[in-house]
Amino acid sequence: MRIGELADRAGVSVRALRYYEEQGLLYAQRSGSGQRHYSEPAVDRVQLIQNLYAAGLTSKTIADLLPCVDAGVSTPESRAILVAERDRIEAQIAGLTHARDRLDALITLTSSPRAGCAYEPS
């Protein structure tokens, strides 16, 4: 399939696919005229890449993990990368939970009709 069809089927932009190629995350065969052609499994690969980006992984981390995914093996190194990423996300969740709890306390504090607030929206 050509790049536009892959973009449509995977739900991403053509620009994103070109970026994935630049980063070594996705590969295409080239026709004699230079057009990109992708195999059917490319749809699943793009969706995997999107999921990994959504989880907060960088292109470098994804590039480090994809050879293990492609080979269908798990190495101590790939597991360590995944654990480190999970721990990073857990720390972000903890930080966001703390911020939410502080906002909840501020909402409660300022919910009284007589409560004042120094913040004035512009």
KOLGU-4560 file (N, C-alpha, C; in nm, 3 decimals, padded with zeros to 5 digits):
<recs>
<n_xx: 00.085 n_yy: -00.118 n_zz: 00.000 ca_xx: 00.000 ca_yy: 00.000 ca_zz: 00.000 c_xx: 00.088 c_yy: 00.123 c_zz: 00.000 mol: A seq: 1 type: MET>
<n_xx: 00.036 n_yy: 00.230 n_zz: -00.051 ca_xx: 00.111 ca_yy: 00.355 ca_zz: -00.058 c_xx: 00.094 c_yy: 00.433 c_zz: 00.072 mol: A seq: 2 type: ARG>
<n_xx: 00.173 n_yy: 00.537 n_zz: 00.086 ca_xx: 00.181 ca_yy: 00.610 ca_zz: 00.212 c_xx: 00.047 c_yy: 00.671 c_zz: 00.254 mol: A seq: 3 type: ILE>
<n_xx: -00.029 n_yy: 00.724 n_zz: 00.159 ca_xx: -00.158 ca_yy: 00.784 ca_zz: 00.192 c_xx: -00.256 c_yy: 00.681 c_zz: 00.246 mol: A seq: 4 type: GLY>
<n_xx: -00.256 n_yy: 00.563 n_zz: 00.186 ca_xx: -00.346 ca_yy: 00.458 ca_zz: 00.234 c_xx: -00.306 c_yy: 00.412 c_zz: 00.373 mol: A seq: 5 type: GLU>
<n_xx: -00.176 n_yy: 00.396 n_zz: 00.398 ca_xx: -00.131 ca_yy: 00.358 ca_zz: 00.532 c_xx: -00.170 c_yy: 00.465 c_zz: 00.633 mol: A seq: 6 type: LEU>
<n_xx: -00.152 n_yy: 00.590 n_zz: 00.598 ca_xx: -00.189 ca_yy: 00.699 ca_zz: 00.689 c_xx: -00.338 c_yy: 00.692 c_zz: 00.722 mol: A seq: 7 type: ALA>
<n_xx: -00.422 n_yy: 00.671 n_zz: 00.622 ca_xx: -00.567 ca_yy: 00.662 ca_zz: 00.645 c_xx: -00.601 c_yy: 00.542 c_zz: 00.733 mol: A seq: 8 type: ASP>
<n_xx: -00.545 n_yy: 00.427 n_zz: 00.701 ca_xx: -00.578 ca_yy: 00.306 ca_zz: 00.775 c_xx: -00.526 c_yy: 00.306 c_zz: 00.918 mol: A seq: 9 type: ARG>
<n_xx: -00.412 n_yy: 00.370 n_zz: 00.939 ca_xx: -00.353 ca_yy: 00.374 ca_zz: 01.074 c_xx: -00.401 c_yy: 00.494 c_zz: 01.154 mol: A seq: 10 type: ALA>
<n_xx: -00.467 n_yy: 00.589 n_zz: 01.087 ca_xx: -00.518 ca_yy: 00.707 ca_zz: 01.157 c_xx: -00.411 c_yy: 00.807 c_zz: 01.195 mol: A seq: 11 type: GLY>
<n_xx: -00.309 n_yy: 00.820 n_zz: 01.110 ca_xx: -00.202 ca_yy: 00.917 ca_zz: 01.135 c_xx: -00.181 c_yy: 01.000 c_zz: 01.009 mol: A seq: 12 type: VAL>
<n_xx: -00.099 n_yy: 01.101 n_zz: 01.021 ca_xx: -00.069 ca_yy: 01.184 ca_zz: 00.904 c_xx: 00.044 c_yy: 01.123 c_zz: 00.822 mol: A seq: 13 type: SER>
<n_xx: 00.049 n_yy: 01.162 n_zz: 00.697 ca_xx: 00.159 ca_yy: 01.121 ca_zz: 00.610 c_xx: 00.290 c_yy: 01.173 c_zz: 00.669 mol: A seq: 14 type: VAL>
<n_xx: 00.286 n_yy: 01.293 n_zz: 00.722 ca_xx: 00.406 ca_yy: 01.352 ca_zz: 00.783 c_xx: 00.457 c_yy: 01.265 c_zz: 00.898 mol: A seq: 15 type: ARG>
<n_xx: 00.365 n_yy: 01.212 n_zz: 00.980 ca_xx: 00.406 ca_yy: 01.124 ca_zz: 01.090 c_xx: 00.476 c_yy: 01.000 c_zz: 01.037 mol: A seq: 16 type: ALA>
<n_xx: 00.424 n_yy: 00.943 n_zz: 00.929 ca_xx: 00.488 ca_yy: 00.824 ca_zz: 00.871 c_xx: 00.628 c_yy: 00.855 c_zz: 00.821 mol: A seq: 17 type: LEU>
<n_xx: 00.644 n_yy: 00.969 n_zz: 00.759 ca_xx: 00.777 ca_yy: 01.009 ca_zz: 00.713 c_xx: 00.872 c_yy: 01.027 c_zz: 00.832 mol: A seq: 18 type: ARG>
<n_xx: 00.821 n_yy: 01.085 n_zz: 00.939 ca_xx: 00.902 ca_yy: 01.102 ca_zz: 01.060 c_xx: 00.941 c_yy: 00.965 c_zz: 01.117 mol: A seq: 19 type: TYR>
<n_xx: 00.848 n_yy: 00.872 n_zz: 01.122 ca_xx: 00.880 ca_yy: 00.738 ca_zz: 01.173 c_xx: 00.991 c_yy: 00.673 c_zz: 01.090 mol: A seq: 20 type: TYR>
<n_xx: 00.987 n_yy: 00.694 n_zz: 00.961 ca_xx: 01.093 ca_yy: 00.642 ca_zz: 00.875 c_xx: 01.226 c_yy: 00.710 c_zz: 00.907 mol: A seq: 21 type: GLU>
<n_xx: 01.226 n_yy: 00.841 n_zz: 00.923 ca_xx: 01.349 ca_yy: 00.913 ca_zz: 00.956 c_xx: 01.409 c_yy: 00.863 c_zz: 01.087 mol: A seq: 22 type: GLU>
<n_xx: 01.324 n_yy: 00.824 n_zz: 01.181 ca_xx: 01.369 ca_yy: 00.778 ca_zz: 01.311 c_xx: 01.406 c_yy: 00.629 c_zz: 01.311 mol: A seq: 23 type: GLN>
<n_xx: 01.385 n_yy: 00.562 n_zz: 01.199 ca_xx: 01.417 ca_yy: 00.419 ca_zz: 01.190 c_xx: 01.313 c_yy: 00.330 c_zz: 01.255 mol: A seq: 24 type: GLY>
<n_xx: 01.191 n_yy: 00.381 n_zz: 01.271 ca_xx: 01.084 ca_yy: 00.304 ca_zz: 01.335 c_xx: 00.998 c_yy: 00.230 c_zz: 01.234 mol: A seq: 25 type: LEU>
<n_xx: 01.000 n_yy: 00.273 n_zz: 01.110 ca_xx: 00.913 ca_yy: 00.219 ca_zz: 01.005 c_xx: 00.993 c_yy: 00.213 c_zz: 00.876 mol: A seq: 26 type: LEU>
<n_xx: 00.970 n_yy: 00.109 n_zz: 00.800 ca_xx: 01.044 ca_yy: 00.091 ca_zz: 00.675 c_xx: 00.947 c_yy: 00.072 c_zz: 00.560 mol: A seq: 27 type: TYR>
<n_xx: 00.987 n_yy: 00.124 n_zz: 00.445 ca_xx: 00.907 ca_yy: 00.110 ca_zz: 00.324 c_xx: 00.997 c_yy: 00.061 c_zz: 00.211 mol: A seq: 28 type: ALA>
<n_xx: 00.936 n_yy: -00.012 n_zz: 00.121 ca_xx: 01.004 ca_yy: -00.045 ca_zz: -00.005 c_xx: 00.983 c_yy: 00.075 c_zz: -00.097 mol: A seq: 29 type: GLN>
<n_xx: 01.080 n_yy: 00.099 n_zz: -00.183 ca_xx: 01.067 ca_yy: 00.211 ca_zz: -00.277 c_xx: 01.051 c_yy: 00.157 c_zz: -00.418 mol: A seq: 30 type: ARG>
<n_xx: 00.960 n_yy: 00.219 n_zz: -00.490 ca_xx: 00.942 ca_yy: 00.184 ca_zz: -00.631 c_xx: 01.055 c_yy: 00.248 c_zz: -00.711 mol: A seq: 31 type: SER>
<n_xx: 01.062 n_yy: 00.215 n_zz: -00.838 ca_xx: 01.162 ca_yy: 00.275 ca_zz: -00.925 c_xx: 01.154 c_yy: 00.426 c_zz: -00.929 mol: A seq: 32 type: GLY>
<n_xx: 01.033 n_yy: 00.478 n_zz: -00.911 ca_xx: 01.016 ca_yy: 00.624 ca_zz: -00.913 c_xx: 01.028 c_yy: 00.684 c_zz: -00.774 mol: A seq: 33 type: SER>
<n_xx: 01.061 n_yy: 00.601 n_zz: -00.673 ca_xx: 01.083 ca_yy: 00.652 ca_zz: -00.539 c_xx: 00.961 c_yy: 00.653 c_zz: -00.448 mol: A seq: 34 type: GLY>
<n_xx: 00.847 n_yy: 00.605 n_zz: -00.497 ca_xx: 00.728 ca_yy: 00.603 ca_zz: -00.412 c_xx: 00.741 c_yy: 00.496 c_zz: -00.304 mol: A seq: 35 type: GLN>
<n_xx: 00.690 n_yy: 00.529 n_zz: -00.187 ca_xx: 00.694 ca_yy: 00.435 ca_zz: -00.076 c_xx: 00.581 c_yy: 00.333 c_zz: -00.090 mol: A seq: 36 type: ARG>
<n_xx: 00.614 n_yy: 00.208 n_zz: -00.057 ca_xx: 00.515 ca_yy: 00.101 ca_zz: -00.054 c_xx: 00.533 c_yy: 00.023 c_zz: 00.074 mol: A seq: 37 type: HIS>
<n_xx: 00.422 n_yy: 00.001 n_zz: 00.145 ca_xx: 00.426 ca_yy: -00.066 ca_zz: 00.275 c_xx: 00.351 c_yy: -00.198 c_zz: 00.269 mol: A seq: 38 type: TYR>
<n_xx: 00.395 n_yy: -00.291 n_zz: 00.351 ca_xx: 00.327 ca_yy: -00.419 ca_zz: 00.361 c_xx: 00.210 c_yy: -00.406 c_zz: 00.459 mol: A seq: 39 type: SER>
<n_xx: 00.122 n_yy: -00.504 n_zz: 00.458 ca_xx: 00.004 ca_yy: -00.503 ca_zz: 00.545 c_xx: 00.038 c_yy: -00.489 c_zz: 00.694 mol: A seq: 40 type: GLU>
<n_xx: 00.143 n_yy: -00.556 n_zz: 00.744 ca_xx: 00.175 ca_yy: -00.542 ca_zz: 00.887 c_xx: 00.216 c_yy: -00.401 c_zz: 00.929 mol: A seq: 41 type: PRO>
<n_xx: 00.241 n_yy: -00.313 n_zz: 00.834 ca_xx: 00.279 ca_yy: -00.176 ca_zz: 00.868 c_xx: 00.169 c_yy: -00.104 c_zz: 00.945 mol: A seq: 42 type: ALA>
<n_xx: 00.043 n_yy: -00.140 n_zz: 00.920 ca_xx: -00.069 ca_yy: -00.077 ca_zz: 00.992 c_xx: -00.055 c_yy: -00.106 c_zz: 01.141 mol: A seq: 43 type: VAL>
<n_xx: -00.032 n_yy: -00.232 n_zz: 01.176 ca_xx: -00.016 ca_yy: -00.269 ca_zz: 01.317 c_xx: 00.108 c_yy: -00.203 c_zz: 01.378 mol: A seq: 44 type: ASP>
<n_xx: 00.214 n_yy: -00.196 n_zz: 01.301 ca_xx: 00.337 ca_yy: -00.135 ca_zz: 01.352 c_xx: 00.315 c_yy: 00.013 c_zz: 01.383 mol: A seq: 45 type: ARG>
<n_xx: 00.249 n_yy: 00.084 n_zz: 01.294 ca_xx: 00.222 ca_yy: 00.226 ca_zz: 01.317 c_xx: 00.134 c_yy: 00.242 c_zz: 01.442 mol: A seq: 46 type: VAL>
<n_xx: 00.036 n_yy: 00.156 n_zz: 01.459 ca_xx: -00.049 ca_yy: 00.165 ca_zz: 01.577 c_xx: 00.030 c_yy: 00.136 c_zz: 01.705 mol: A seq: 47 type: GLN>
<n_xx: 00.123 n_yy: 00.040 n_zz: 01.698 ca_xx: 00.210 ca_yy: 00.014 ca_zz: 01.812 c_xx: 00.295 c_yy: 00.137 c_zz: 01.843 mol: A seq: 48 type: LEU>
<n_xx: 00.354 n_yy: 00.196 n_zz: 01.741 ca_xx: 00.436 ca_yy: 00.316 ca_zz: 01.760 c_xx: 00.352 c_yy: 00.425 c_zz: 01.825 mol: A seq: 49 type: ILE>
<n_xx: 00.231 n_yy: 00.445 n_zz: 01.777 ca_xx: 00.141 ca_yy: 00.547 ca_zz: 01.833 c_xx: 00.113 c_yy: 00.518 c_zz: 01.980 mol: A seq: 50 type: GLN>
<n_xx: 00.088 n_yy: 00.392 n_zz: 02.014 ca_xx: 00.061 ca_yy: 00.356 ca_zz: 02.153 c_xx: 00.183 c_yy: 00.383 c_zz: 02.242 mol: A seq: 51 type: ASN>
<n_xx: 00.301 n_yy: 00.353 n_zz: 02.191 ca_xx: 00.421 ca_yy: 00.378 ca_zz: 02.269 c_xx: 00.446 c_yy: 00.528 c_zz: 02.288 mol: A seq: 52 type: LEU>
<n_xx: 00.420 n_yy: 00.607 n_zz: 02.184 ca_xx: 00.429 ca_yy: 00.752 ca_zz: 02.199 c_xx: 00.327 c_yy: 00.801 c_zz: 02.301 mol: A seq: 53 type: TYR>
<n_xx: 00.206 n_yy: 00.749 n_zz: 02.293 ca_xx: 00.100 ca_yy: 00.790 ca_zz: 02.386 c_xx: 00.137 c_yy: 00.756 c_zz: 02.530 mol: A seq: 54 type: ALA>
<n_xx: 00.216 n_yy: 00.651 n_zz: 02.548 ca_xx: 00.261 ca_yy: 00.613 ca_zz: 02.682 c_xx: 00.376 c_yy: 00.702 c_zz: 02.729 mol: A seq: 55 type: ALA>
<n_xx: 00.423 n_yy: 00.792 n_zz: 02.642 ca_xx: 00.527 ca_yy: 00.886 ca_zz: 02.680 c_xx: 00.667 c_yy: 00.846 c_zz: 02.641 mol: A seq: 56 type: GLY>
<n_xx: 00.682 n_yy: 00.739 n_zz: 02.566 ca_xx: 00.816 ca_yy: 00.696 ca_zz: 02.524 c_xx: 00.868 c_yy: 00.788 c_zz: 02.414 mol: A seq: 57 type: LEU>
<n_xx: 00.998 n_yy: 00.804 n_zz: 02.411 ca_xx: 01.061 ca_yy: 00.886 ca_zz: 02.307 c_xx: 01.089 c_yy: 00.800 c_zz: 02.184 mol: A seq: 58 type: THR>
<n_xx: 01.119 n_yy: 00.864 n_zz: 02.072 ca_xx: 01.153 ca_yy: 00.788 ca_zz: 01.951 c_xx: 01.275 c_yy: 00.701 c_zz: 01.975 mol: A seq: 59 type: SER>
<n_xx: 01.372 n_yy: 00.752 n_zz: 02.049 ca_xx: 01.493 ca_yy: 00.672 ca_zz: 02.077 c_xx: 01.458 c_yy: 00.547 c_zz: 02.156 mol: A seq: 60 type: LYS>
<n_xx: 01.376 n_yy: 00.561 n_zz: 02.258 ca_xx: 01.336 ca_yy: 00.446 ca_zz: 02.339 c_xx: 01.258 c_yy: 00.347 c_zz: 02.254 mol: A seq: 61 type: THR>
<n_xx: 01.168 n_yy: 00.397 n_zz: 02.172 ca_xx: 01.090 ca_yy: 00.309 ca_zz: 02.084 c_xx: 01.184 c_yy: 00.237 c_zz: 01.989 mol: A seq: 62 type: ILE>
<n_xx: 01.280 n_yy: 00.309 n_zz: 01.932 ca_xx: 01.376 ca_yy: 00.247 ca_zz: 01.840 c_xx: 01.457 c_yy: 00.139 c_zz: 01.911 mol: A seq: 63 type: ALA>
<n_xx: 01.488 n_yy: 00.161 n_zz: 02.038 ca_xx: 01.562 ca_yy: 00.060 ca_zz: 02.115 c_xx: 01.478 c_yy: -00.065 c_zz: 02.141 mol: A seq: 64 type: ASP>
<n_xx: 01.347 n_yy: -00.047 n_zz: 02.155 ca_xx: 01.258 ca_yy: -00.159 ca_zz: 02.187 c_xx: 01.211 c_yy: -00.237 c_zz: 02.065 mol: A seq: 65 type: LEU>
<n_xx: 01.196 n_yy: -00.172 n_zz: 01.952 ca_xx: 01.137 ca_yy: -00.238 ca_zz: 01.835 c_xx: 01.213 c_yy: -00.362 c_zz: 01.786 mol: A seq: 66 type: LEU>
<n_xx: 01.346 n_yy: -00.367 n_zz: 01.792 ca_xx: 01.411 ca_yy: -00.491 ca_zz: 01.750 c_xx: 01.367 c_yy: -00.612 c_zz: 01.833 mol: A seq: 67 type: PRO>
<n_xx: 01.344 n_yy: -00.592 n_zz: 01.961 ca_xx: 01.295 ca_yy: -00.701 ca_zz: 02.046 c_xx: 01.152 c_yy: -00.738 c_zz: 02.008 mol: A seq: 68 type: CYS>
<n_xx: 01.071 n_yy: -00.637 n_zz: 01.979 ca_xx: 00.933 ca_yy: -00.662 ca_zz: 01.935 c_xx: 00.936 c_yy: -00.739 c_zz: 01.803 mol: A seq: 69 type: VAL>
<n_xx: 01.020 n_yy: -00.695 n_zz: 01.710 ca_xx: 01.028 ca_yy: -00.760 ca_zz: 01.580 c_xx: 01.074 c_yy: -00.905 c_zz: 01.592 mol: A seq: 70 type: ASP>
<n_xx: 01.170 n_yy: -00.930 n_zz: 01.682 ca_xx: 01.223 ca_yy: -01.066 ca_zz: 01.699 c_xx: 01.133 c_yy: -01.151 c_zz: 01.788 mol: A seq: 71 type: ALA>
<n_xx: 01.037 n_yy: -01.087 n_zz: 01.855 ca_xx: 00.948 ca_yy: -01.162 ca_zz: 01.944 c_xx: 01.020 c_yy: -01.214 c_zz: 02.068 mol: A seq: 72 type: GLY>
<n_xx: 01.120 n_yy: -01.140 n_zz: 02.112 ca_xx: 01.195 ca_yy: -01.181 ca_zz: 02.231 c_xx: 01.195 c_yy: -01.069 c_zz: 02.334 mol: A seq: 73 type: VAL>
<n_xx: 01.216 n_yy: -01.111 n_zz: 02.457 ca_xx: 01.229 ca_yy: -01.017 ca_zz: 02.566 c_xx: 01.367 c_yy: -01.036 c_zz: 02.626 mol: A seq: 74 type: SER>
<n_xx: 01.440 n_yy: -00.928 n_zz: 02.635 ca_xx: 01.575 ca_yy: -00.935 ca_zz: 02.692 c_xx: 01.575 c_yy: -00.862 c_zz: 02.826 mol: A seq: 75 type: THR>
<n_xx: 01.674 n_yy: -00.887 n_zz: 02.909 ca_xx: 01.683 ca_yy: -00.810 ca_zz: 03.033 c_xx: 01.689 c_yy: -00.660 c_zz: 03.005 mol: A seq: 76 type: PRO>
<n_xx: 01.757 n_yy: -00.622 n_zz: 02.896 ca_xx: 01.768 ca_yy: -00.480 ca_zz: 02.862 c_xx: 01.633 c_yy: -00.421 c_zz: 02.823 mol: A seq: 77 type: GLU>
<n_xx: 01.556 n_yy: -00.494 n_zz: 02.741 ca_xx: 01.426 ca_yy: -00.441 ca_zz: 02.699 c_xx: 01.331 c_yy: -00.433 c_zz: 02.818 mol: A seq: 78 type: SER>
<n_xx: 01.335 n_yy: -00.532 n_zz: 02.906 ca_xx: 01.251 ca_yy: -00.526 ca_zz: 03.027 c_xx: 01.293 c_yy: -00.409 c_zz: 03.115 mol: A seq: 79 type: ARG>
<n_xx: 01.423 n_yy: -00.383 n_zz: 03.126 ca_xx: 01.471 ca_yy: -00.270 ca_zz: 03.207 c_xx: 01.422 c_yy: -00.138 c_zz: 03.150 mol: A seq: 80 type: ALA>
<n_xx: 01.422 n_yy: -00.126 n_zz: 03.018 ca_xx: 01.370 ca_yy: -00.005 ca_zz: 02.954 c_xx: 01.222 c_yy: 00.012 c_zz: 02.987 mol: A seq: 81 type: ILE>
<n_xx: 01.146 n_yy: -00.095 n_zz: 02.975 ca_xx: 01.002 ca_yy: -00.088 ca_zz: 03.003 c_xx: 00.976 c_yy: -00.055 c_zz: 03.149 mol: A seq: 82 type: LEU>
<n_xx: 01.051 n_yy: -00.115 n_zz: 03.240 ca_xx: 01.035 ca_yy: -00.087 ca_zz: 03.383 c_xx: 01.068 c_yy: 00.059 c_zz: 03.412 mol: A seq: 83 type: VAL>
<n_xx: 01.177 n_yy: 00.110 n_zz: 03.353 ca_xx: 01.215 ca_yy: 00.250 ca_zz: 03.374 c_xx: 01.107 c_yy: 00.344 c_zz: 03.323 mol: A seq: 84 type: ALA>
<n_xx: 01.050 n_yy: 00.313 n_zz: 03.207 ca_xx: 00.943 ca_yy: 00.397 ca_zz: 03.153 c_xx: 00.819 c_yy: 00.390 c_zz: 03.241 mol: A seq: 85 type: GLU>
<n_xx: 00.787 n_yy: 00.271 n_zz: 03.290 ca_xx: 00.672 ca_yy: 00.258 ca_zz: 03.380 c_xx: 00.695 c_yy: 00.339 c_zz: 03.507 mol: A seq: 86 type: ARG>
<n_xx: 00.816 n_yy: 00.333 n_zz: 03.562 ca_xx: 00.848 ca_yy: 00.408 ca_zz: 03.684 c_xx: 00.839 c_yy: 00.559 c_zz: 03.659 mol: A seq: 87 type: ASP>
<n_xx: 00.885 n_yy: 00.603 n_zz: 03.541 ca_xx: 00.875 ca_yy: 00.745 ca_zz: 03.505 c_xx: 00.729 c_yy: 00.790 c_zz: 03.500 mol: A seq: 88 type: ARG>
<n_xx: 00.645 n_yy: 00.707 n_zz: 03.440 ca_xx: 00.502 ca_yy: 00.739 ca_zz: 03.430 c_xx: 00.438 c_yy: 00.739 c_zz: 03.569 mol: A seq: 89 type: ILE>
<n_xx: 00.477 n_yy: 00.644 n_zz: 03.653 ca_xx: 00.424 ca_yy: 00.640 ca_zz: 03.791 c_xx: 00.460 c_yy: 00.768 c_zz: 03.866 mol: A seq: 90 type: GLU>
<n_xx: 00.582 n_yy: 00.818 n_zz: 03.846 ca_xx: 00.624 ca_yy: 00.942 ca_zz: 03.912 c_xx: 00.541 c_yy: 01.060 c_zz: 03.861 mol: A seq: 91 type: ALA>
<n_xx: 00.513 n_yy: 01.061 n_zz: 03.731 ca_xx: 00.428 ca_yy: 01.167 ca_zz: 03.676 c_xx: 00.287 c_yy: 01.159 c_zz: 03.734 mol: A seq: 92 type: GLN>
<n_xx: 00.235 n_yy: 01.038 n_zz: 03.746 ca_xx: 00.101 ca_yy: 01.020 ca_zz: 03.803 c_xx: 00.099 c_yy: 01.070 c_zz: 03.947 mol: A seq: 93 type: ILE>
<n_xx: 00.202 n_yy: 01.037 n_zz: 04.024 ca_xx: 00.209 ca_yy: 01.083 ca_zz: 04.163 c_xx: 00.211 c_yy: 01.235 c_zz: 04.170 mol: A seq: 94 type: ALA>
<n_xx: 00.289 n_yy: 01.298 n_zz: 04.082 ca_xx: 00.295 ca_yy: 01.444 ca_zz: 04.079 c_xx: 00.161 c_yy: 01.506 c_zz: 04.042 mol: A seq: 95 type: GLY>
<n_xx: 00.095 n_yy: 01.447 n_zz: 03.943 ca_xx: -00.036 ca_yy: 01.498 ca_zz: 03.901 c_xx: -00.141 c_yy: 01.475 c_zz: 04.010 mol: A seq: 96 type: LEU>
<n_xx: -00.133 n_yy: 01.362 n_zz: 04.078 ca_xx: -00.227 ca_yy: 01.334 ca_zz: 04.188 c_xx: -00.209 c_yy: 01.437 c_zz: 04.299 mol: A seq: 97 type: THR>
<n_xx: -00.085 n_yy: 01.470 n_zz: 04.331 ca_xx: -00.057 ca_yy: 01.571 ca_zz: 04.433 c_xx: -00.114 c_yy: 01.707 c_zz: 04.390 mol: A seq: 98 type: HIS>
<n_xx: -00.092 n_yy: 01.745 n_zz: 04.265 ca_xx: -00.145 ca_yy: 01.872 ca_zz: 04.216 c_xx: -00.297 c_yy: 01.873 c_zz: 04.220 mol: A seq: 99 type: ALA>
<n_xx: -00.360 n_yy: 01.762 n_zz: 04.182 ca_xx: -00.506 ca_yy: 01.754 ca_zz: 04.187 c_xx: -00.557 c_yy: 01.769 c_zz: 04.330 mol: A seq: 100 type: ARG>
<n_xx: -00.489 n_yy: 01.701 n_zz: 04.424 ca_xx: -00.530 ca_yy: 01.709 ca_zz: 04.564 c_xx: -00.518 c_yy: 01.852 c_zz: 04.617 mol: A seq: 101 type: ASP>
<n_xx: -00.414 n_yy: 01.924 n_zz: 04.576 ca_xx: -00.399 ca_yy: 02.063 ca_zz: 04.619 c_xx: -00.509 c_yy: 02.150 c_zz: 04.558 mol: A seq: 102 type: ARG>
<n_xx: -00.543 n_yy: 02.122 n_zz: 04.432 ca_xx: -00.653 ca_yy: 02.197 ca_zz: 04.369 c_xx: -00.785 c_yy: 02.167 c_zz: 04.439 mol: A seq: 103 type: LEU>
<n_xx: -00.808 n_yy: 02.041 n_zz: 04.473 ca_xx: -00.931 ca_yy: 02.006 ca_zz: 04.545 c_xx: -00.939 c_yy: 02.081 c_zz: 04.678 mol: A seq: 104 type: ASP>
<n_xx: -00.827 n_yy: 02.089 n_zz: 04.749 ca_xx: -00.825 ca_yy: 02.161 ca_zz: 04.876 c_xx: -00.853 c_yy: 02.309 c_zz: 04.854 mol: A seq: 105 type: ALA>
<n_xx: -00.797 n_yy: 02.365 n_zz: 04.749 ca_xx: -00.821 ca_yy: 02.507 ca_zz: 04.718 c_xx: -00.967 c_yy: 02.530 c_zz: 04.680 mol: A seq: 106 type: LEU>
<n_xx: -01.024 n_yy: 02.438 n_zz: 04.604 ca_xx: -01.166 ca_yy: 02.449 ca_zz: 04.567 c_xx: -01.253 c_yy: 02.446 c_zz: 04.692 mol: A seq: 107 type: ILE>
<n_xx: -01.223 n_yy: 02.353 n_zz: 04.782 ca_xx: -01.300 ca_yy: 02.343 ca_zz: 04.906 c_xx: -01.286 c_yy: 02.470 c_zz: 04.988 mol: A seq: 108 type: THR>
<n_xx: -01.163 n_yy: 02.519 n_zz: 04.998 ca_xx: -01.134 ca_yy: 02.640 ca_zz: 05.076 c_xx: -01.208 c_yy: 02.761 c_zz: 05.020 mol: A seq: 109 type: LEU>
<n_xx: -01.220 n_yy: 02.769 n_zz: 04.889 ca_xx: -01.280 ca_yy: 02.888 ca_zz: 04.828 c_xx: -01.427 c_yy: 02.868 c_zz: 04.793 mol: A seq: 110 type: THR>
<n_xx: -01.485 n_yy: 02.756 n_zz: 04.836 ca_xx: -01.626 ca_yy: 02.729 ca_zz: 04.804 c_xx: -01.722 c_yy: 02.808 c_zz: 04.891 mol: A seq: 111 type: SER>
<n_xx: -01.678 n_yy: 02.856 n_zz: 05.003 ca_xx: -01.764 ca_yy: 02.932 ca_zz: 05.092 c_xx: -01.795 c_yy: 03.065 c_zz: 05.025 mol: A seq: 112 type: SER>
<n_xx: -01.921 n_yy: 03.112 n_zz: 05.036 ca_xx: -01.957 ca_yy: 03.241 ca_zz: 04.974 c_xx: -01.873 c_yy: 03.357 c_zz: 05.028 mol: A seq: 113 type: PRO>
<n_xx: -01.820 n_yy: 03.345 n_zz: 05.150 ca_xx: -01.742 ca_yy: 03.453 ca_zz: 05.207 c_xx: -01.593 c_yy: 03.437 c_zz: 05.185 mol: A seq: 114 type: ARG>
<n_xx: -01.554 n_yy: 03.328 n_zz: 05.122 ca_xx: -01.412 ca_yy: 03.306 ca_zz: 05.098 c_xx: -01.361 c_yy: 03.398 c_zz: 04.989 mol: A seq: 115 type: ALA>
<n_xx: -01.247 n_yy: 03.452 n_zz: 05.009 ca_xx: -01.185 ca_yy: 03.538 ca_zz: 04.909 c_xx: -01.075 c_yy: 03.461 c_zz: 04.838 mol: A seq: 116 type: GLY>
<n_xx: -01.038 n_yy: 03.512 n_zz: 04.727 ca_xx: -00.930 ca_yy: 03.448 ca_zz: 04.652 c_xx: -00.845 c_yy: 03.558 c_zz: 04.592 mol: A seq: 117 type: CYS>
<n_xx: -00.715 n_yy: 03.543 n_zz: 04.607 ca_xx: -00.624 ca_yy: 03.645 ca_zz: 04.552 c_xx: -00.615 c_yy: 03.637 c_zz: 04.402 mol: A seq: 118 type: ALA>
<n_xx: -00.657 n_yy: 03.526 n_zz: 04.344 ca_xx: -00.644 ca_yy: 03.509 ca_zz: 04.198 c_xx: -00.757 c_yy: 03.581 c_zz: 04.128 mol: A seq: 119 type: TYR>
<n_xx: -00.722 n_yy: 03.665 n_zz: 04.036 ca_xx: -00.821 ca_yy: 03.735 ca_zz: 03.953 c_xx: -00.794 c_yy: 03.702 c_zz: 03.809 mol: A seq: 120 type: GLU>
<n_xx: -00.883 n_yy: 03.628 n_zz: 03.744 ca_xx: -00.859 ca_yy: 03.595 ca_zz: 03.602 c_xx: -00.858 c_yy: 03.721 c_zz: 03.518 mol: A seq: 121 type: PRO>
<n_xx: -00.772 n_yy: 03.720 n_zz: 03.414 ca_xx: -00.763 ca_yy: 03.838 ca_zz: 03.326 c_xx: -00.858 c_yy: 03.827 c_zz: 03.212 mol: A seq: 122 type: SER>
</recs>
